[in-house]
Amino acid sequence: MKAETPLQKAQRVMREKREAGEVIVRLDPIEKAKKNPKSLRLAINGKCWDCSSGQRAEITHCTVTDCTLYPVRPYSK
């Protein structure tokens, strides 16, 4: 039997939680940044989320190249 990959393990744990009736709370990037204020990556993700009105596609196709966060924005290729 193969060992589980980290993704498979996380999926199994989430499935078990749902089956047990636990309520799963998903935080948006701003809420995640507030929970961990020392994380630079979470702060960047939160700012881009705020600037794009919570639209992931807008972050991906952002055209504001003068933004200091443009080179490190999330969801970019």
N, C-alpha and C positions, 0 to 999 in steps of 0.2 A: 504494500500500500504506500502510495506517495505521500510525502508530508504536505500539509496545507501551505499554500502561499499566504503571505500576510493579507492579501485582498480576500481570499477565500475564507480565512479565519474571521475577518471582520464581518463578512457577509453572513457567516454562520452565527456569529454572536448576535448580530442585529435581528436575524430571523428568529432566534431563540427568544430574544427580548419581546418581539412582536407577538409570538405565540404565547408567551407568558402574560400578555396583556399590559405590558409596560407602555407608557406614553413616551414616544420619542420626540424630543424637542430639537428642532433644527434652528441654529442661530444664523443670522445673516452676518456678513463680514464685519459690519460695524459693531454688532454685539460681541463677536469673537474678539475683536481688538480691545473692547472695553474690559473683557474678562482677563486679558493678558496684555496689559499696557506696555510691557517692556519689549514686545515682539515687533521688530521693524517690519517684517513681512506682513503681519496682520494689520499693521497701521497703513501700509501701502494699499493692501487689498481693500480695507475699509474706506480709504479716501477715494479710490477709483470707483468703488460701489456707490458712494455718496454723490460723486460728480456725475455719474451716468444714470442717476435716478433708479438704481437697482436693476439695470438692464445689462445682463452679461454680454449680449451681442454688441452693445454700444462700447463696452470696454474693449472688446476684441477689435472692433473697427474704429477705434478712437483716432480722430484726426487732429487733435490738439498737440502738435509736435513741440510747441514751446513749453509744455508742462514739464516740470523737473522730474516727474514720476513716469513720463512716457516710456523711457527705455526699460523700466522695470515693472511695467503694469502687468497685472495678472491676465491670464487667458490669451496671451499673445504668443505667436509662433516663434 
